[in-house]
Amino acid sequence: MNGASGWICLDVHGNPYDKAVPIVELHADGGSRFIRIAWPEGKPPGKECLPPS
């Protein structure tokens, strides 16, 4: 399912899993820089988006 923050998988109870986490570098002057997206499984989930058994 596409969510506002990107691809998201939900279990049968509506809880997200295998969610992407943005890696951001924060600067002392208040600025920031996007580095990359990290996935718990190392890659985006497949279209079936099945929860782990």
C-alpha distance matrix in Angstrom:
0.0 3.8 6.3 10.1 10.9 8.6 5.9 5.7 6.4 8.2 11.5 13.4 14.7 11.7 12.7 10.7 12.0 12.3 11.6 13.0 16.4 18.2 21.8 24.2 28.0 29.9 33.3 36.4 36.8 33.5 31.6 28.5 27.1 23.6 24.1 20.9 17.5 18.0 15.7 17.0 17.0 18.4 15.6 11.9 10.3 10.5 8.2 9.4 8.2 11.3 13.0 16.4 19.3
3.8 0.0 3.8 6.9 8.0 5.7 4.6 6.2 8.7 10.9 14.5 16.6 17.4 14.0 14.5 12.1 13.5 13.4 11.6 12.1 15.1 16.2 19.9 21.8 25.6 27.4 30.7 33.8 33.9 30.6 28.6 25.7 24.2 20.8 21.8 18.8 15.7 17.0 15.4 17.4 17.8 18.5 15.7 11.9 11.5 12.3 10.5 12.5 11.2 14.5 16.0 19.2 22.3
6.3 3.8 0.0 3.8 5.4 5.0 5.7 6.1 9.2 10.7 14.5 16.7 16.7 12.9 13.1 10.8 12.9 13.3 10.7 11.2 13.5 14.5 18.3 19.9 23.7 25.1 28.4 31.3 31.3 27.9 26.2 23.5 22.5 19.4 20.7 18.2 15.2 16.5 15.3 17.2 18.4 19.2 16.9 13.4 13.4 14.9 13.6 15.3 13.2 16.2 16.8 20.0 23.2
10.1 6.9 3.8 0.0 3.8 5.6 8.2 9.1 12.6 14.0 17.8 20.0 19.4 15.6 15.5 13.2 15.4 15.6 12.4 12.1 13.4 13.6 17.3 18.2 21.8 22.8 25.9 28.7 28.5 24.9 23.2 20.8 20.2 17.4 19.4 17.4 14.9 16.9 16.6 18.7 20.4 20.8 18.7 15.5 16.2 18.1 17.0 18.9 16.8 19.8 20.2 23.1 26.4
10.9 8.0 5.4 3.8 0.0 3.8 7.0 8.1 11.8 13.8 17.4 20.2 19.7 16.0 15.0 12.1 13.5 13.1 9.6 8.7 9.7 9.8 13.6 14.8 18.5 19.8 23.0 26.0 26.1 22.7 20.9 18.1 17.3 14.3 15.9 13.8 11.3 13.2 13.2 15.5 17.5 17.6 15.8 13.1 14.4 16.9 16.6 18.6 16.1 19.0 19.1 21.6 25.1
8.6 5.7 5.0 5.6 3.8 0.0 3.8 6.4 10.1 12.8 16.5 19.4 19.6 16.1 15.3 12.0 12.8 11.8 8.9 7.9 10.2 10.6 14.3 16.2 19.9 21.8 25.1 28.3 28.5 25.3 23.2 20.1 18.6 15.2 16.2 13.4 10.5 12.3 11.7 14.4 15.5 15.5 13.2 10.1 11.4 13.4 13.2 15.6 13.4 16.7 17.3 19.8 23.4
5.9 4.6 5.7 8.2 7.0 3.8 0.0 3.8 7.0 10.2 13.7 16.6 17.4 14.2 13.6 10.3 10.6 9.5 7.7 7.8 11.1 12.6 16.1 18.6 22.3 24.5 27.9 31.1 31.6 28.5 26.4 23.2 21.5 17.9 18.3 15.0 11.6 12.5 10.8 12.9 13.4 14.0 11.3 7.8 8.1 9.9 9.6 11.8 9.6 13.0 14.0 16.6 20.1
5.7 6.2 6.1 9.1 8.1 6.4 3.8 0.0 3.8 6.6 10.2 13.2 13.8 10.6 9.8 6.6 7.4 7.5 5.9 7.9 11.1 13.4 17.0 19.6 23.3 25.2 28.8 31.8 32.6 29.3 27.6 24.5 23.2 19.8 20.0 16.9 13.3 13.2 11.0 12.1 12.9 14.4 12.4 9.2 8.3 10.6 10.3 11.3 8.3 11.0 11.2 14.1 17.5
6.4 8.7 9.2 12.6 11.8 10.1 7.0 3.8 0.0 3.8 6.8 10.0 11.2 8.7 8.1 5.5 5.7 6.7 7.1 10.0 13.3 16.3 19.5 22.4 26.1 28.1 31.8 34.7 35.7 32.5 30.9 27.7 26.4 23.0 22.9 19.6 15.8 15.0 12.0 12.0 12.3 14.6 12.9 9.9 7.7 9.5 9.3 9.0 5.6 7.5 7.6 10.8 13.9
8.2 10.9 10.7 14.0 13.8 12.8 10.2 6.6 3.8 0.0 3.8 6.7 7.5 5.1 5.2 4.4 6.2 8.9 9.4 12.8 15.6 18.7 21.9 24.7 28.3 29.9 33.7 36.3 37.4 34.0 32.8 29.8 28.9 25.6 25.7 22.6 18.9 17.9 14.9 14.4 14.9 17.7 16.4 13.6 11.2 12.6 12.1 10.8 7.8 8.2 7.4 10.9 13.4
11.5 14.5 14.5 17.8 17.4 16.5 13.7 10.2 6.8 3.8 0.0 3.8 5.4 5.3 5.4 6.4 7.2 10.3 11.8 15.5 18.1 21.5 24.5 27.4 30.9 32.5 36.3 38.8 40.1 36.8 35.8 32.7 31.9 28.6 28.5 25.4 21.6 20.1 16.9 15.5 15.7 19.0 18.2 15.9 13.0 14.1 13.9 11.6 8.9 7.5 5.7 9.0 10.6
13.4 16.6 16.7 20.0 20.2 19.4 16.6 13.2 10.0 6.7 3.8 0.0 3.8 5.6 7.5 9.7 11.0 14.1 15.5 19.1 21.7 25.1 28.1 30.9 34.5 35.9 39.7 42.1 43.3 39.9 39.0 36.1 35.4 32.1 32.2 29.1 25.3 23.9 20.7 19.3 19.4 22.7 21.7 19.3 16.2 16.8 16.0 13.3 11.4 9.6 8.4 11.4 11.9
14.7 17.4 16.7 19.4 19.7 19.6 17.4 13.8 11.2 7.5 5.4 3.8 0.0 3.8 5.6 9.0 11.1 14.7 15.5 19.2 21.2 24.5 27.5 30.0 33.5 34.6 38.3 40.4 41.6 38.2 37.6 34.9 34.6 31.6 31.9 29.1 25.4 24.1 21.2 19.7 20.5 23.8 23.2 20.8 18.2 19.3 18.7 16.4 14.0 12.6 10.8 13.4 14.1
11.7 14.0 12.9 15.6 16.0 16.1 14.2 10.6 8.7 5.1 5.3 5.6 3.8 0.0 3.8 6.5 9.5 13.0 13.0 16.5 18.6 21.6 24.8 27.2 30.7 31.8 35.5 37.7 38.7 35.2 34.5 31.8 31.5 28.5 29.0 26.3 22.6 21.7 19.1 18.2 19.3 22.2 21.2 18.5 16.3 17.6 16.8 15.2 12.6 12.2 10.9 14.0 15.7
12.7 14.5 13.1 15.5 15.0 15.3 13.6 9.8 8.1 5.2 5.4 7.5 5.6 3.8 0.0 3.8 6.6 10.4 10.4 14.0 15.7 19.0 22.0 24.4 27.9 29.0 32.7 34.9 36.2 32.7 32.1 29.4 29.1 26.2 26.5 23.9 20.2 19.0 16.4 15.2 16.7 19.7 19.2 17.0 15.1 17.2 17.1 15.8 12.5 12.2 9.9 12.5 14.5
10.7 12.1 10.8 13.2 12.1 12.0 10.3 6.6 5.5 4.4 6.4 9.7 9.0 6.5 3.8 0.0 3.8 7.1 6.7 10.3 12.3 15.6 18.7 21.3 24.8 26.2 30.0 32.4 33.7 30.4 29.4 26.5 25.9 22.8 23.0 20.2 16.5 15.3 12.8 12.0 13.6 16.3 15.7 13.4 12.0 14.5 14.8 14.1 10.5 11.0 9.2 11.7 14.5
12.0 13.5 12.9 15.4 13.5 12.8 10.6 7.4 5.7 6.2 7.2 11.0 11.1 9.5 6.6 3.8 0.0 3.8 5.3 9.0 11.3 14.9 17.5 20.6 24.1 25.9 29.7 32.2 33.8 30.7 29.6 26.4 25.5 22.2 21.8 18.8 15.1 13.2 10.2 8.7 10.1 13.1 12.9 11.3 9.8 12.7 13.9 13.2 9.4 9.6 7.3 8.9 12.2
12.3 13.4 13.3 15.6 13.1 11.8 9.5 7.5 6.7 8.9 10.3 14.1 14.7 13.0 10.4 7.1 3.8 0.0 3.8 6.6 9.3 12.9 15.3 18.7 22.1 24.3 28.1 30.9 32.5 29.7 28.2 24.8 23.4 20.0 19.1 15.9 12.2 10.0 6.6 5.5 6.6 9.3 9.2 8.0 7.2 10.7 12.7 12.7 9.1 10.0 8.5 9.4 13.1
11.6 11.6 10.7 12.4 9.6 8.9 7.7 5.9 7.1 9.4 11.8 15.5 15.5 13.0 10.4 6.7 5.3 3.8 0.0 3.8 6.4 9.8 12.8 15.8 19.4 21.4 25.2 28.0 29.4 26.4 24.9 21.6 20.4 17.1 16.7 13.7 10.0 8.7 6.5 6.9 9.0 10.6 10.2 8.5 8.8 12.4 13.9 14.6 11.0 12.7 11.5 13.0 16.6
13.0 12.1 11.2 12.1 8.7 7.9 7.8 7.9 10.0 12.8 15.5 19.1 19.2 16.5 14.0 10.3 9.0 6.6 3.8 0.0 3.8 6.6 9.6 12.7 16.3 18.7 22.3 25.4 26.7 23.9 22.1 18.6 17.0 13.5 13.1 10.0 6.3 5.7 4.7 7.0 9.3 9.4 8.9 7.6 9.6 13.2 14.9 16.4 13.2 15.5 14.8 15.9 19.7
16.4 15.1 13.5 13.4 9.7 10.2 11.1 11.1 13.3 15.6 18.1 21.7 21.2 18.6 15.7 12.3 11.3 9.3 6.4 3.8 0.0 3.8 6.4 9.4 13.0 15.1 18.9 21.8 23.3 20.5 18.9 15.5 14.3 11.2 10.9 8.6 5.7 5.2 6.4 8.2 11.3 11.0 11.4 11.0 13.2 16.9 18.7 20.2 16.9 18.9 17.7 18.5 22.2
18.2 16.2 14.5 13.6 9.8 10.6 12.6 13.4 16.3 18.7 21.5 25.1 24.5 21.6 19.0 15.6 14.9 12.9 9.8 6.6 3.8 0.0 3.8 6.2 9.9 12.3 15.8 19.1 20.2 17.6 15.6 12.0 10.6 7.4 7.6 6.1 4.5 6.2 8.9 11.4 14.2 13.0 13.1 12.8 15.7 19.1 20.7 22.7 19.7 22.0 21.2 22.2 25.8
21.8 19.9 18.3 17.3 13.6 14.3 16.1 17.0 19.5 21.9 24.5 28.1 27.5 24.8 22.0 18.7 17.5 15.3 12.8 9.6 6.4 3.8 0.0 3.8 6.9 9.8 13.3 16.6 18.2 16.0 14.1 10.4 8.8 6.4 5.4 5.3 5.9 6.8 10.3 12.5 15.3 13.6 14.5 15.1 18.2 21.6 23.7 25.6 22.6 24.8 23.7 24.2 27.8
24.2 21.8 19.9 18.2 14.8 16.2 18.6 19.6 22.4 24.7 27.4 30.9 30.0 27.2 24.4 21.3 20.6 18.7 15.8 12.7 9.4 6.2 3.8 0.0 3.8 6.3 9.8 13.2 14.5 12.3 10.3 6.6 5.6 4.5 5.4 7.4 8.9 10.6 14.1 16.2 19.1 17.3 18.1 18.5 21.6 24.9 26.7 28.8 25.9 28.1 27.1 27.7 31.4
28.0 25.6 23.7 21.8 18.5 19.9 22.3 23.3 26.1 28.3 30.9 34.5 33.5 30.7 27.9 24.8 24.1 22.1 19.4 16.3 13.0 9.9 6.9 3.8 0.0 3.8 6.6 10.1 11.8 10.5 8.6 5.5 5.1 6.4 6.7 9.8 12.2 13.5 17.2 19.1 21.9 19.9 21.0 21.8 25.0 28.4 30.3 32.4 29.5 31.6 30.5 30.9 34.4
29.9 27.4 25.1 22.8 19.8 21.8 24.5 25.2 28.1 29.9 32.5 35.9 34.6 31.8 29.0 26.2 25.9 24.3 21.4 18.7 15.1 12.3 9.8 6.3 3.8 0.0 3.8 6.8 8.6 7.0 6.2 4.4 6.6 9.0 10.3 13.3 15.3 16.6 20.1 21.7 24.8 23.2 24.2 24.8 27.8 31.2 32.9 35.0 31.9 34.0 32.7 33.2 36.7
33.3 30.7 28.4 25.9 23.0 25.1 27.9 28.8 31.8 33.7 36.3 39.7 38.3 35.5 32.7 30.0 29.7 28.1 25.2 22.3 18.9 15.8 13.3 9.8 6.6 3.8 0.0 3.8 5.4 5.5 5.1 5.6 8.1 11.4 12.7 16.2 18.6 20.1 23.6 25.4 28.4 26.5 27.6 28.2 31.3 34.7 36.4 38.5 35.5 37.7 36.5 36.9 40.4
36.4 33.8 31.3 28.7 26.0 28.3 31.1 31.8 34.7 36.3 38.8 42.1 40.4 37.7 34.9 32.4 32.2 30.9 28.0 25.4 21.8 19.1 16.6 13.2 10.1 6.8 3.8 0.0 3.8 5.4 7.2 8.9 11.9 15.1 16.5 19.8 22.1 23.3 26.8 28.3 31.4 29.7 31.0 31.6 34.6 38.1 39.7 41.8 38.6 40.7 39.2 39.6 43.0
36.8 33.9 31.3 28.5 26.1 28.5 31.6 32.6 35.7 37.4 40.1 43.3 41.6 38.7 36.2 33.7 33.8 32.5 29.4 26.7 23.3 20.2 18.2 14.5 11.8 8.6 5.4 3.8 0.0 3.8 5.7 8.8 12.0 15.5 17.5 20.9 23.3 25.0 28.5 30.3 33.4 31.6 32.5 32.8 35.9 39.2 40.5 42.7 39.8 42.0 40.8 41.5 45.0
33.5 30.6 27.9 24.9 22.7 25.3 28.5 29.3 32.5 34.0 36.8 39.9 38.2 35.2 32.7 30.4 30.7 29.7 26.4 23.9 20.5 17.6 16.0 12.3 10.5 7.0 5.5 5.4 3.8 0.0 3.8 6.8 10.4 13.5 16.0 19.1 21.0 22.8 26.1 27.9 31.1 29.6 30.3 30.2 33.1 36.4 37.6 39.8 36.7 39.0 37.8 38.7 42.2
31.6 28.6 26.2 23.2 20.9 23.2 26.4 27.6 30.9 32.8 35.8 39.0 37.6 34.5 32.1 29.4 29.6 28.2 24.9 22.1 18.9 15.6 14.1 10.3 8.6 6.2 5.1 7.2 5.7 3.8 0.0 3.8 7.1 10.5 13.1 16.3 18.5 20.8 24.2 26.4 29.3 27.5 27.9 27.9 31.0 34.1 35.3 37.7 34.9 37.4 36.4 37.4 41.0
28.5 25.7 23.5 20.8 18.1 20.1 23.2 24.5 27.7 29.8 32.7 36.1 34.9 31.8 29.4 26.5 26.4 24.8 21.6 18.6 15.5 12.0 10.4 6.6 5.5 4.4 5.6 8.9 8.8 6.8 3.8 0.0 3.8 6.8 9.5 12.6 14.8 17.0 20.5 22.8 25.6 23.7 24.1 24.2 27.4 30.5 31.9 34.3 31.4 34.0 33.1 34.0 37.6
27.1 24.2 22.5 20.2 17.3 18.6 21.5 23.2 26.4 28.9 31.9 35.4 34.6 31.5 29.1 25.9 25.5 23.4 20.4 17.0 14.3 10.6 8.8 5.6 5.1 6.6 8.1 11.9 12.0 10.4 7.1 3.8 0.0 3.8 6.3 9.6 12.3 14.9 18.4 21.1 23.6 21.3 21.5 21.8 25.2 28.2 29.7 32.3 29.7 32.3 31.7 32.6 36.3
23.6 20.8 19.4 17.4 14.3 15.2 17.9 19.8 23.0 25.6 28.6 32.1 31.6 28.5 26.2 22.8 22.2 20.0 17.1 13.5 11.2 7.4 6.4 4.5 6.4 9.0 11.4 15.1 15.5 13.5 10.5 6.8 3.8 0.0 3.8 6.1 8.6 11.6 15.0 17.9 20.2 18.0 17.9 18.0 21.4 24.4 25.9 28.5 26.0 28.7 28.3 29.2 32.9
24.1 21.8 20.7 19.4 15.9 16.2 18.3 20.0 22.9 25.7 28.5 32.2 31.9 29.0 26.5 23.0 21.8 19.1 16.7 13.1 10.9 7.6 5.4 5.4 6.7 10.3 12.7 16.5 17.5 16.0 13.1 9.5 6.3 3.8 0.0 3.8 7.3 9.6 13.3 16.1 18.1 15.5 15.8 16.7 20.3 23.3 25.3 27.8 25.3 27.9 27.4 27.9 31.6
20.9 18.8 18.2 17.4 13.8 13.4 15.0 16.9 19.6 22.6 25.4 29.1 29.1 26.3 23.9 20.2 18.8 15.9 13.7 10.0 8.6 6.1 5.3 7.4 9.8 13.3 16.2 19.8 20.9 19.1 16.3 12.6 9.6 6.1 3.8 0.0 3.8 6.5 9.9 13.1 14.8 12.1 12.1 12.9 16.5 19.5 21.5 24.1 21.7 24.3 24.0 24.5 28.3
17.5 15.7 15.2 14.9 11.3 10.5 11.6 13.3 15.8 18.9 21.6 25.3 25.4 22.6 20.2 16.5 15.1 12.2 10.0 6.3 5.7 4.5 5.9 8.9 12.2 15.3 18.6 22.1 23.3 21.0 18.5 14.8 12.3 8.6 7.3 3.8 0.0 3.8 6.6 10.1 11.8 9.7 9.4 9.7 13.1 16.3 18.3 20.6 18.0 20.6 20.3 21.0 24.8
18.0 17.0 16.5 16.9 13.2 12.3 12.5 13.2 15.0 17.9 20.1 23.9 24.1 21.7 19.0 15.3 13.2 10.0 8.7 5.7 5.2 6.2 6.8 10.6 13.5 16.6 20.1 23.3 25.0 22.8 20.8 17.0 14.9 11.6 9.6 6.5 3.8 0.0 3.8 6.7 8.7 6.9 7.8 9.0 12.0 15.5 18.1 19.8 17.0 19.0 18.2 18.4 22.0
15.7 15.4 15.3 16.6 13.2 11.7 10.8 11.0 12.0 14.9 16.9 20.7 21.2 19.1 16.4 12.8 10.2 6.6 6.5 4.7 6.4 8.9 10.3 14.1 17.2 20.1 23.6 26.8 28.5 26.1 24.2 20.5 18.4 15.0 13.3 9.9 6.6 3.8 0.0 3.8 5.4 4.8 5.5 6.4 8.7 12.3 15.1 16.4 13.5 15.3 14.5 14.7 18.4
17.0 17.4 17.2 18.7 15.5 14.4 12.9 12.1 12.0 14.4 15.5 19.3 19.7 18.2 15.2 12.0 8.7 5.5 6.9 7.0 8.2 11.4 12.5 16.2 19.1 21.7 25.4 28.3 30.3 27.9 26.4 22.8 21.1 17.9 16.1 13.1 10.1 6.7 3.8 0.0 3.8 5.5 7.6 8.8 9.7 13.3 16.2 16.7 13.5 14.3 12.8 12.2 15.7
17.0 17.8 18.4 20.4 17.5 15.5 13.4 12.9 12.3 14.9 15.7 19.4 20.5 19.3 16.7 13.6 10.1 6.6 9.0 9.3 11.3 14.2 15.3 19.1 21.9 24.8 28.4 31.4 33.4 31.1 29.3 25.6 23.6 20.2 18.1 14.8 11.8 8.7 5.4 3.8 0.0 3.8 5.6 7.5 7.9 11.0 14.4 14.8 12.1 12.7 11.8 10.8 14.3
18.4 18.5 19.2 20.8 17.6 15.5 14.0 14.4 14.6 17.7 19.0 22.7 23.8 22.2 19.7 16.3 13.1 9.3 10.6 9.4 11.0 13.0 13.6 17.3 19.9 23.2 26.5 29.7 31.6 29.6 27.5 23.7 21.3 18.0 15.5 12.1 9.7 6.9 4.8 5.5 3.8 0.0 3.8 7.2 9.1 12.0 15.5 16.7 14.4 15.7 15.3 14.6 17.9
15.6 15.7 16.9 18.7 15.8 13.2 11.3 12.4 12.9 16.4 18.2 21.7 23.2 21.2 19.2 15.7 12.9 9.2 10.2 8.9 11.4 13.1 14.5 18.1 21.0 24.2 27.6 31.0 32.5 30.3 27.9 24.1 21.5 17.9 15.8 12.1 9.4 7.8 5.5 7.6 5.6 3.8 0.0 3.8 6.4 9.0 12.3 14.1 12.2 14.2 14.7 14.7 18.2
11.9 11.9 13.4 15.5 13.1 10.1 7.8 9.2 9.9 13.6 15.9 19.3 20.8 18.5 17.0 13.4 11.3 8.0 8.5 7.6 11.0 12.8 15.1 18.5 21.8 24.8 28.2 31.6 32.8 30.2 27.9 24.2 21.8 18.0 16.7 12.9 9.7 9.0 6.4 8.8 7.5 7.2 3.8 0.0 3.8 6.6 9.3 11.4 9.5 12.2 13.2 14.2 17.8
10.3 11.5 13.4 16.2 14.4 11.4 8.1 8.3 7.7 11.2 13.0 16.2 18.2 16.3 15.1 12.0 9.8 7.2 8.8 9.6 13.2 15.7 18.2 21.6 25.0 27.8 31.3 34.6 35.9 33.1 31.0 27.4 25.2 21.4 20.3 16.5 13.1 12.0 8.7 9.7 7.9 9.1 6.4 3.8 0.0 3.8 6.6 7.9 5.8 8.5 9.9 11.2 14.7
10.5 12.3 14.9 18.1 16.9 13.4 9.9 10.6 9.5 12.6 14.1 16.8 19.3 17.6 17.2 14.5 12.7 10.7 12.4 13.2 16.9 19.1 21.6 24.9 28.4 31.2 34.7 38.1 39.2 36.4 34.1 30.5 28.2 24.4 23.3 19.5 16.3 15.5 12.3 13.3 11.0 12.0 9.0 6.6 3.8 0.0 3.8 5.4 5.4 8.2 10.8 12.3 15.2
8.2 10.5 13.6 17.0 16.6 13.2 9.6 10.3 9.3 12.1 13.9 16.0 18.7 16.8 17.1 14.8 13.9 12.7 13.9 14.9 18.7 20.7 23.7 26.7 30.3 32.9 36.4 39.7 40.5 37.6 35.3 31.9 29.7 25.9 25.3 21.5 18.3 18.1 15.1 16.2 14.4 15.5 12.3 9.3 6.6 3.8 0.0 3.8 5.4 8.6 11.8 14.2 16.8
9.4 12.5 15.3 18.9 18.6 15.6 11.8 11.3 9.0 10.8 11.6 13.3 16.4 15.2 15.8 14.1 13.2 12.7 14.6 16.4 20.2 22.7 25.6 28.8 32.4 35.0 38.5 41.8 42.7 39.8 37.7 34.3 32.3 28.5 27.8 24.1 20.6 19.8 16.4 16.7 14.8 16.7 14.1 11.4 7.9 5.4 3.8 0.0 3.8 5.6 9.3 11.7 13.8
8.2 11.2 13.2 16.8 16.1 13.4 9.6 8.3 5.6 7.8 8.9 11.4 14.0 12.6 12.5 10.5 9.4 9.1 11.0 13.2 16.9 19.7 22.6 25.9 29.5 31.9 35.5 38.6 39.8 36.7 34.9 31.4 29.7 26.0 25.3 21.7 18.0 17.0 13.5 13.5 12.1 14.4 12.2 9.5 5.8 5.4 5.4 3.8 0.0 3.8 6.6 9.4 12.1
11.3 14.5 16.2 19.8 19.0 16.7 13.0 11.0 7.5 8.2 7.5 9.6 12.6 12.2 12.2 11.0 9.6 10.0 12.7 15.5 18.9 22.0 24.8 28.1 31.6 34.0 37.7 40.7 42.0 39.0 37.4 34.0 32.3 28.7 27.9 24.3 20.6 19.0 15.3 14.3 12.7 15.7 14.2 12.2 8.5 8.2 8.6 5.6 3.8 0.0 3.8 6.5 8.6
13.0 16.0 16.8 20.2 19.1 17.3 14.0 11.2 7.6 7.4 5.7 8.4 10.8 10.9 9.9 9.2 7.3 8.5 11.5 14.8 17.7 21.2 23.7 27.1 30.5 32.7 36.5 39.2 40.8 37.8 36.4 33.1 31.7 28.3 27.4 24.0 20.3 18.2 14.5 12.8 11.8 15.3 14.7 13.2 9.9 10.8 11.8 9.3 6.6 3.8 0.0 3.8 6.4
16.4 19.2 20.0 23.1 21.6 19.8 16.6 14.1 10.8 10.9 9.0 11.4 13.4 14.0 12.5 11.7 8.9 9.4 13.0 15.9 18.5 22.2 24.2 27.7 30.9 33.2 36.9 39.6 41.5 38.7 37.4 34.0 32.6 29.2 27.9 24.5 21.0 18.4 14.7 12.2 10.8 14.6 14.7 14.2 11.2 12.3 14.2 11.7 9.4 6.5 3.8 0.0 3.8
19.3 22.3 23.2 26.4 25.1 23.4 20.1 17.5 13.9 13.4 10.6 11.9 14.1 15.7 14.5 14.5 12.2 13.1 16.6 19.7 22.2 25.8 27.8 31.4 34.4 36.7 40.4 43.0 45.0 42.2 41.0 37.6 36.3 32.9 31.6 28.3 24.8 22.0 18.4 15.7 14.3 17.9 18.2 17.8 14.7 15.2 16.8 13.8 12.1 8.6 6.4 3.8 0.0
